[in-house]
Amino acid sequence: MIRTSKPSAFVLTTLLAVAAPVAAQQIENELVLITPVARTLTDPALAEFAKYAKEKWNVNVKTSALAAGTPVAYGRIVEWKGRPEADIFWGGESALFDKLAEQKLLAKLDLPKSVVDSIPDSIGKPKPIPLKDPKGYWIGTVLEPYGLVYHPRLYQRLGIEPPKDWDDLLNPKLKGNVAQCAPTRSSSSHATYEVILQRDGDEKGWAWLKRLGGNTGIFTARSRDVPAVVARGEFAAGFAVPSYMAFEDRLAGHDIKFVAPKTAWITPEPIGILAGSKRPRTALAFVEFMLSERGQNMAMERGVFPITPKHRVQGKPGSQAEMAVEFTGGIRSYFDVEVTNIYDDDKAQARYEQVNSQFRKEIESVAEELKRK
């Protein structure tokens, strides 16, 4: 028995030594995202994931992100025809992920059942916002409201109360003082246009949007530029701003505040692995990382909210997490509050180009005329 146990121990030690390099290769050493999500969230996410991969698998993962607006990113993925130049599509409207899945351009997510089950099917009433795909092709990563930003000192100078809802941006004293990004260039702006149209109906909705156009002093090239110009005090308010984009300007020390109106659209920032990905194991590891406590904590410190009820934005006094809570009006989790959602994603996608075309014709091309009214 003693003689046989020694060789067995030796064999076991040898097998473990051989297995170690194999375990180290459980994921590939590169990851590429294509995403409309701003670098203020993607950069720290990729950096923290790289640390995590090194700790867990001892693999140095080279990470990068192809920045592209949601419609552009979707178009490029379709053009790749299953031979993608990226591994993951992250962010934007979930309806586009559904369309990619229908075209067999997304791979099913082989996530642990406990991870999938930790995320509710939806949030909000009367129109529930889906937080994951029942067929398993995409899953939400964080909750992020599209709201308003304003510059407190400019508001004081103009003699008006801080905004609380969309309608407050129609104040005549704000003429020329509102910044927004065209819905043709921004999914957050497009979704918020739809919120107004679906709240008021087409006739009243477009009349509302034209009045907003009359108060608009700039249509920025990117949605990220909207909070930036408000933070610098160039404009008093910004329309259709993702919370985390504005939070970055607050972290930089600017005097800027964020408001999520009652009917603000909340995106789950879906994520999916592209069919034909060259690095599917690393892609899946990144998705699972984003849904872990470590990934959620990293994201919450950037001004977004947890995708699961078990997590809440919380940190030490003076921490970025607590600053984010103050910045977004004291909310720690959208599962703690009543979420009112009127946005119908199917309706919005069915008339996506129609809304863009009407915007170009009735607002963008006559912006100067609207200001004079």
Helices and strands as residue ranges (DSSP letters): H 2-24, E 30-35, H 39-57, E 62-67, H 70-80, E 88-90, H 94-102, E 106-107, H 113-117, E 122-123, E 125-126, E 129-130, E 139-140, E 144-150, H 152-158, G 166-170, G 172-174, E 178-181, H 187-200, H 202-215, E 216-220, H 225-231, E 237-242, H 243-251, E 257-259, E 266-267, E 270-274, H 280-291, H 293-300, H 320-327, E 340-341, H 345-350, H 352-359, I 360-364, H 367-372
